């Protein structure tokens, strides 16, 4: 028989796994941005500092999405707020 606590823990584990899928998008986006940044520096070496700073800012913003997914996964696994509602 499935208890309410077991159901919440099972659904939380599934939700944490789904939240970690959020790390795929930033990884792909950062790889594409780095490739285009290297391409741009190769075409215009004089603008290296501007290109690099813009690329790093964009990668930092993209990384926050993955970090939010990781935070949600940790909350669901280790500090589950739903267990206190039983």
KADANOR-V580324 format. One record per run of one state. SS is the DSSP state (a for helix, b for strand, c for the rest). FROM is the first residue (numbers start at 0). TO is the last residue. If there is no record, write none. Layout:
SS;FROM;TO / SS;FROM;TO
This chain:
c;0;2 / a;3;19 / c;20;20 / a;21;42 / c;43;43 / a;44;77 / c;78;81 / a;82;84 / c;85;85
